[in-house]
Amino acid sequence: MTYRVCFVCTGNICRSPMAESVFRARTAEAGLDDRVEVDSAGTGGWHEGDGADPRTVRVLEEHGYEGEHTARQFQASWFDRLDLVIALDAGHLKALRALAPTDEDARKVRLLRSYDPGAAGDLDVPDPYYGGLDGFEECLEMVEAASEGLLAAVRDEVEGTAA
């Protein structure tokens, strides 16, 4: 059985490709890469077919992650094949749950930072697109902090130990 996770932000060129790259690395480190499929998409199709923002690629590669990516738009039909849809902010969460064909599909949508035990209050990963490189670094820090908790939850599902 392959467990499928999709990260979703607005345009699929900054936050979600960053989360995809980091989480793919975490699943590989944990020896789960043959059992967990990781990808990403955007709520909109403005950048469909484009690569990740060069600042995203730079920050990822500087921290030892893969930077190759092609943007695409999330489709409601994907819910059937996905186990978990990870929204990068509350706006994405709302849009994805509204797009979900069933209540069961809507329950598959979660906020990334809800998996970070150190996160409090606002669980959004801020959009770094209109800022400088420091915003991309901050985004990576938030993604990395949440990835460990997400990995534990996915491992529980994959190994059948979830309650």
C-alpha positions in Angstrom: 0.0 0.0 0.0 1.3 3.5 -0.9 0.3 6.3 1.3 -0.1 9.6 -0.7 0.5 13.1 0.7 0.0 16.3 -1.3 1.1 19.7 -0.1 -0.9 22.7 -1.3 -0.3 26.5 -1.3 -1.5 29.2 -3.7 0.6 29.0 -6.8 2.7 25.9 -6.2 6.0 27.7 -6.6 7.1 28.6 -3.1 5.7 27.0 0.1 4.2 23.7 -1.2 7.2 22.7 -3.3 9.4 23.5 -0.3 7.2 21.3 1.9 7.2 18.6 -0.7 11.0 18.5 -1.0 11.6 18.6 2.7 9.0 15.9 3.4 10.3 13.7 0.6 13.7 13.9 2.2 12.3 13.0 5.6 10.4 9.9 4.3 13.7 8.8 2.5 15.7 9.3 5.8 13.0 7.2 7.6 13.1 4.4 5.0 9.5 5.1 4.0 10.1 6.5 0.5 9.0 3.2 -1.1 5.7 3.4 0.9 4.9 7.1 0.9 4.4 9.2 -2.3 4.8 13.0 -1.8 3.8 15.7 -4.2 2.4 19.2 -4.3 0.0 21.5 -6.1 -1.5 25.0 -5.9 -5.1 26.1 -5.4 -4.8 28.2 -8.5 -3.2 27.5 -11.9 -1.4 30.8 -12.5 2.1 29.1 -12.5 1.1 25.7 -13.9 4.1 24.3 -15.8 6.6 26.7 -14.3 9.5 25.7 -12.1 9.7 26.7 -8.4 10.5 30.3 -7.6 14.3 30.7 -7.9 14.5 31.8 -4.2 12.7 28.6 -3.2 15.2 26.5 -5.2 18.2 28.5 -3.7 17.1 28.0 -0.1 16.3 24.3 -0.6 19.6 23.6 -2.3 21.6 25.6 0.2 20.1 23.3 2.9 20.7 20.1 1.0 17.2 19.5 -0.5 16.1 18.8 -4.1 15.0 22.0 -5.9 13.6 20.6 -9.1 9.8 21.1 -9.4 7.0 21.8 -11.9 3.9 23.7 -10.7 0.4 22.3 -11.2 -3.1 23.1 -9.9 -4.9 20.8 -7.4 -7.9 19.0 -8.8 -10.9 17.8 -6.8 -10.7 14.4 -8.5 -7.3 13.8 -6.8 -9.1 13.3 -3.4 -9.9 9.7 -4.4 -6.2 8.8 -4.6 -4.8 10.9 -1.7 -4.6 10.0 1.9 -3.6 13.4 3.3 -3.8 16.9 1.8 -1.6 19.4 3.6 -2.6 23.0 3.4 0.1 25.7 4.0 -2.3 28.3 5.4 -5.9 28.7 6.6 -7.0 30.1 3.2 -5.8 27.0 1.5 -7.4 24.8 4.2 -10.8 26.5 3.6 -10.5 26.3 -0.2 -9.5 22.7 -0.2 -12.3 21.6 2.2 -14.8 23.5 0.0 -13.4 21.6 -3.1 -13.6 18.2 -1.4 -16.4 16.1 -3.0 -17.3 14.4 0.3 -17.0 15.0 4.1 -14.5 12.1 4.2 -12.4 13.9 1.7 -12.7 17.2 3.6 -11.3 15.4 6.7 -8.1 14.5 4.7 -7.2 18.2 4.6 -5.0 19.5 7.5 -2.7 22.5 8.2 1.0 21.7 8.0 1.9 23.6 11.2 -0.7 21.6 13.2 2.0 18.9 13.2 4.5 21.2 14.9 4.2 20.9 18.7 6.1 24.2 19.1 3.6 26.2 17.0 1.0 28.3 18.8 -1.7 30.7 17.7 -1.5 31.4 14.0 -0.6 28.1 12.2 -0.2 29.7 8.7 3.1 29.4 6.9 3.4 33.0 5.6 3.7 33.5 1.8 7.3 34.6 1.1 6.7 35.5 -2.5 6.5 39.3 -2.2 9.4 39.5 0.2 13.1 38.8 0.4 15.2 35.7 0.8 14.7 35.8 4.6 11.0 35.0 4.2 12.0 31.8 2.3 14.4 30.9 5.1 11.6 31.4 7.6 9.3 29.3 5.5 11.9 26.5 5.4 12.3 26.6 9.2 8.5 26.3 9.7 8.3 23.4 7.2 11.2 21.6 8.8 9.7 22.0 12.3 6.3 20.6 11.2 7.8 17.8 9.2 8.9 15.6 12.1 5.4 15.6 13.6 3.9 14.9 10.2 6.4 12.1 9.6 5.4 10.5 12.9 1.7 10.7 12.0 2.3 9.3 8.5 4.5 6.5 9.9 1.7 5.5 12.2 -0.7 5.3 9.3 1.8 3.4 7.1 2.8 1.0 9.8 -0.8 0.5 11.0 -0.2 1.8 14.5 -2.6 4.8 14.3 -5.4 4.8 16.8 
